[in-house]
């Protein structure tokens, strides 16, 4: 697994339109983004999976990772699942 300690994509990397991700809420490792072999992102967030807190933290983490505003990241599928799909506008 590729580890990105600073939660930022490489300079010059293109921002994908759709991102598949799995979320690990209540993580002591987080906030952290890892890329799995199949291209799915593994998001470690410290927020609990209660009342959408982990989803909001995941959106903020993706925004920081891709260098876009938080308003550009939308959760489009998987609100109550660990497997999620996000749309990112650049």
N, C-alpha and C positions, 0 to 999 in steps of 0.2 A: 504494500500500500504506500502511496505517495503521501507524505505528510507536509502540510503547509502551516507552519507554526504561526506565521503572522497573518493568516487568513486573507491574503491578497493573491490574486491571480498574477501571472507573469505580465510584465509590461508589454503592451502591444497585443495581448491576447484578445480575441474577439469575444464579445459577450453573447452567449447563446440565447436564443429566443425562449426555449423550453429547457428546464433543468429537472432531471429526476433525482430525488434525494431520499435517503432514509435518515430519520431523526433519532438521536439518543438523548432524551431529556434527562435532567438531574445528573448530568455527567460531571465528574470531577476533572476530566481532561479538557473540558470546553472553556471558552469557545474555540472550536477547531474544525477545519474542513479537511477531509481526506477524500482522495479519488480512488474508488474501487476499480478492479480490473475491467468490469463491464461498462465503465464510464459513469456509473451512478456516484453521486456525491454522498459521503457519510458526514452528517452534521452533528457535532457534539455541542449541546447547549446546556447551560447550567439551570435554566428555568424548568420548573416542573410542568408536566403535561396536565395542567389544570386551567380551565377557563381560557384556553387559547394562548397561554403564556409561552409555551414552547414554540408554537407556530410563529408568534410575533418575534421571538428571539431568533428563529431560523431565518425569517425574512430579513432581519437586521444583519445577521451574519452573512447571508448571501449578498446583500447590498455592499457590505464592506469588502467582501471577497472580490467582487467584480468592479468595485469602484463606481457604483451607480447610486443615485438617491434611494432612500428606503421606499419612497412612493413608486419607484419603478419595478418593485418586486411584488408579485401577487401570487398567493396560493390558489391554484385552480383545481386541484384534486387532492383528496386524502386528508381532509381536515381532522378526522378522528383516527387516522391510521398512521403507522410509522413510515409508510411508503407514501411519498408526496410528489406532486408535480407543481412546479413554479413557472410562471411566465415572467420574463424580464424584458422590460422596454429600455432601450438605450438612447 
